Amino acid sequence: MKKIVIIVLSAFVIFFMAACNAPSKAEVFSEEKFLEDITPNLVCLNSCVHEMFGAEVDFNEDSYLAAYESESAYADGMGDIALLFKPGEESKYVDYFIDPTCSDYYPVTNFKTNAEVRDYLRKYLSDEVIDKWFSNDFLEYEGQLYLIRGSRGYGAMKCDLESLKYVEEKDDKQYVTVDFKLFDTFDHTETLEFSKVNDVWIMTDEVVPPIKETIENSDKEVSEETIIPPKMEDYSGSYVDRQGTAEIYNNLDLTYLEDESYQATIGLYRLTELEGVAKVDGETLSFKDDGMQVKGTIIIKDNMAVLTITESGFEYINQGDVFEFSEKL
């Protein structure tokens, strides 16, 4: 009898231990936990939007300028850099062709190569998403990685993390939406796709709405009390050239001055930034930058702006040069 009792107890203990060690049922999906889990992915995406890509840089420390072997080696900014030097040392390198855009190169402390930057981004983003954002933002030079900052503006667009919302699950993928702001004002809403890769959430797609939809959604953000009927001649706004990428390369910003003229700021990638007044002249705008001695005409049609240079005292902008800004934000 005792043997039977012992056998029964032993069997119970074995069964109990097996039950405790058995795999638990799949966890019930929690939207709240999911949004918390993907927050680092959104932080990484926002770093890409700001063109930092997770790089640690001290903008208060020394920066460097670039020089090329010759003007032909410069190749409109696409050539190989011969050396970096500190501002104020230009006289030491008169035999070189100094970068006319005066782009700054800041040492990166946490990465040494572009490959290391990509490895970091892959923790949160797929290669397809990385390719949309990451291009020629760093320079590898003598074992050091440098972050490049040109004449155009940075940080105007940002991802509003507080606007993150869960949408749905479809085909084992999760979808959320997040708002983007331009100068702290709502610009558009994007849909982001997340997939489980090696038990970790990775952002695998980013859907940007068409320009028309973006404008319609932006209009909804404005209350009826603040809506001002637009003037037919009011060209105020930001016009950009992305050159077929997700990045903004050239930008034209117009602000109406109430006297048939506009304050104009024109950022030309790897060239310079122009500032002046654009006056209404019939169906065009007549632009003038006194400091750079540059004049031009601006034609705006169908949310697209075209700048044609008519006079230039700046060496790298010539009369007849045309710059197109194909998208209005």
Sequence and secondary structure as in RCSB ss.txt:
>XXXX:A:sequence
MKKIVIIVLSAFVIFFMAACNAPSKAEVFSEEKFLEDITPNLVCLNSCVHEMFGAEVDFNEDSYLAAYESESAYA
DGMGDIALLFKPGEESKYVDYFIDPTCSDYYPVTNFKTNAEVRDYLRKYLSDEVIDKWFSNDFLEYEGQLYLIRG
SRGYGAMKCDLESLKYVEEKDDKQYVTVDFKLFDTFDHTETLEFSKVNDVWIMTDEVVPPIKETIENSDKEVSEE
TIIPPKMEDYSGSYVDRQGTAEIYNNLDLTYLEDESYQATIGLYRLTELEGVAKVDGETLSFKDDGMQVKGTIII
KDNMAVLTITESGFEYINQGDVFEFSEKL
>XXXX:A:secstr
 HHHHHHHHHHHHHHHHHHHHS        HHHHHHHTHHHHHHHHHHHTT TT    TTS  BEEEESSHHHHG
GGTS   EEE TT GGGGTTSEE TT  EEEE SS SSHHHHHHHHTTTB HHHHHHH SS EEEETTEEEEEE 
SS  SSEEEEEEEEEEEEEETTEEEEEEEEEETTEEEEEEEEEEEEETTEEEEEEEE   HHHHHHHHHHTS GG
G     TT   EEEEE TTSSS  EEEEEEE SSSEEEEEEEETTTEEEEEEEEEETTEEEEEETTTTEEEEEEE
ETTEEEEEEEEE STTS TT EEEE EE 
